[in-house]
Amino acid sequence: MVFRIEPQMGPEAYKTYAIVSPISTHMRRATCEEVGCEHYINGWRVRVENLTPQMLHDARNSGRKYTEQQIAEGETWLIYPAGQPCFKAAEHRAPIGRPPLYLVRDGDHRGNPRGTKARLHQRAADWVEDFAEHQQGLADEIRKG
């Protein structure tokens, strides 16, 4: 849940400054080892009783090494040792070294009612200058009353 202070004006009165590195253009798939995956480094365990029959089948037939340990009646764990890909290995991402995108959009989290195109600054310094000029304009307006 996101907490936001209710804006005092409509979204057309705001600008949104963002520095972003989208996963689709700035990241690549990575291995557990590359990202320092905790499960890869330390191993992990999965409680059998928390799995659906399909999940249990998949866990036991994933090709990963494991031992099955029954702690008590109704408490059994599959224990996977370190050094092998975790079950979320396909989701791991690593940066490809592209610089981030420096964006300025009209509007705020409620949208861009004018439908203007976002401005993309090529350099961080230009984005900072745009931000500073906008802040100064706001300060000047407040000073006027």
LOVO-776865 format. One record per residue (C-alpha): residue number from 1; z, x, y. Coordinates in Angstrom, 1 decimal. Example, Ala and Ser with C-alpha at 12.3 -4.5 7.8 and 13.67 -1.06 7.14 Angstrom:
<sites>
num	zz	xx	yy
1	7.8	12.3	-4.5
2	7.1	13.7	-1.1
</sites>
This chain:
<sites>
num	zz	xx	yy
1	0.0	0.0	0.0
2	-1.0	1.4	3.4
3	1.3	0.8	6.4
4	-0.6	0.4	9.7
5	0.7	-0.5	13.1
6	-1.2	-3.6	14.3
7	-3.7	-2.5	16.9
8	-3.4	-3.9	20.4
9	-7.1	-4.2	21.0
10	-10.2	-5.1	19.0
11	-11.9	-2.5	16.8
12	-14.7	-2.1	19.4
13	-12.1	-0.4	21.6
14	-11.4	2.4	19.1
15	-13.0	5.6	17.7
16	-12.3	7.0	14.3
17	-12.4	10.8	13.8
18	-12.6	12.1	10.3
19	-13.2	15.3	8.4
20	-14.5	14.4	4.9
21	-15.7	16.2	1.8
22	-17.2	13.5	-0.4
23	-16.9	14.0	-4.1
24	-20.6	13.2	-4.6
25	-21.8	16.0	-2.3
26	-19.0	18.5	-2.1
27	-17.6	18.6	-5.6
28	-18.7	19.4	-9.2
29	-17.4	18.7	-12.6
30	-14.8	21.3	-13.6
31	-12.9	22.3	-16.7
32	-9.2	21.9	-17.3
33	-8.8	25.7	-17.1
34	-10.7	25.9	-13.7
35	-8.5	23.3	-12.0
36	-5.2	24.5	-13.5
37	-4.7	21.2	-15.4
38	-1.0	20.8	-16.3
39	-1.8	19.4	-19.7
40	-4.2	22.3	-20.5
41	-1.5	24.8	-19.4
42	1.5	23.2	-21.0
43	0.2	20.8	-23.6
44	1.1	17.1	-23.6
45	2.3	14.3	-25.8
46	1.4	10.6	-26.1
47	3.6	7.9	-27.5
48	1.9	6.1	-30.4
49	3.6	2.8	-29.7
50	2.1	2.7	-26.2
51	-1.5	2.9	-27.4
52	-3.8	0.1	-28.4
53	-5.4	0.5	-31.9
54	-8.6	1.7	-30.3
55	-6.8	4.2	-28.1
56	-4.8	5.5	-31.1
57	-8.0	5.9	-33.1
58	-9.7	7.8	-30.2
59	-6.6	10.0	-29.7
60	-6.4	10.9	-33.4
61	-10.2	11.5	-33.7
62	-10.8	13.3	-30.4
63	-11.3	16.7	-32.0
64	-8.2	18.0	-30.3
65	-5.4	19.7	-32.4
66	-2.2	17.7	-32.5
67	0.9	17.1	-34.6
68	2.5	13.7	-35.2
69	6.2	13.6	-34.8
70	8.4	10.6	-35.6
71	11.6	10.7	-33.6
72	13.0	7.4	-34.8
73	11.9	4.1	-36.2
74	9.4	2.8	-33.6
75	9.1	6.1	-31.8
76	6.3	8.4	-32.8
77	4.5	10.9	-30.6
78	1.2	12.7	-30.9
79	1.9	16.3	-29.6
80	-1.1	18.3	-28.2
81	-0.6	22.0	-27.7
82	-1.7	23.9	-24.6
83	-5.1	25.5	-24.3
84	-7.4	22.5	-25.0
85	-9.1	19.9	-22.8
86	-6.9	17.0	-21.8
87	-8.0	13.3	-22.1
88	-9.1	13.2	-18.5
89	-11.1	16.4	-18.6
90	-14.3	14.6	-17.6
91	-12.6	13.6	-14.3
92	-11.7	17.1	-13.1
93	-13.6	18.3	-10.0
94	-13.8	21.5	-8.1
95	-15.2	22.2	-4.6
96	-18.7	23.7	-4.4
97	-18.0	25.5	-1.1
98	-19.8	23.2	1.3
99	-18.3	22.9	4.7
100	-16.7	19.5	5.4
101	-18.5	16.8	7.4
102	-17.1	16.2	10.9
103	-17.6	12.5	11.7
104	-17.0	10.3	14.7
105	-17.3	6.5	14.1
106	-17.0	3.7	16.5
107	-14.3	1.2	15.5
108	-11.2	1.6	13.2
109	-10.1	0.6	9.8
110	-11.1	-3.0	10.5
111	-14.8	-1.9	10.9
112	-17.4	-1.1	13.5
113	-18.3	-4.4	15.1
114	-21.2	-2.9	17.2
115	-22.7	-1.4	14.0
116	-23.4	1.9	15.7
117	-24.3	4.9	13.5
118	-21.6	7.6	12.9
119	-22.0	10.8	14.7
120	-22.1	13.9	12.6
121	-21.0	17.2	14.3
122	-22.4	20.4	12.8
123	-19.5	22.5	13.9
124	-15.8	21.9	13.8
125	-15.5	23.1	17.4
126	-17.9	20.4	18.6
127	-15.9	17.7	16.8
128	-12.6	19.0	18.4
129	-14.3	19.0	21.8
130	-15.5	15.4	21.3
131	-11.9	14.4	20.2
132	-10.4	16.2	23.2
133	-12.8	14.6	25.7
134	-12.0	11.2	24.2
135	-8.3	11.8	24.4
136	-8.6	12.9	28.0
137	-10.6	9.8	28.9
138	-7.8	7.6	27.4
139	-5.2	9.6	29.3
140	-7.2	9.1	32.6
141	-7.4	5.3	32.0
142	-3.7	5.1	31.3
143	-3.0	7.1	34.5
144	-5.1	4.6	36.5
145	-3.0	1.8	35.1
</sites>
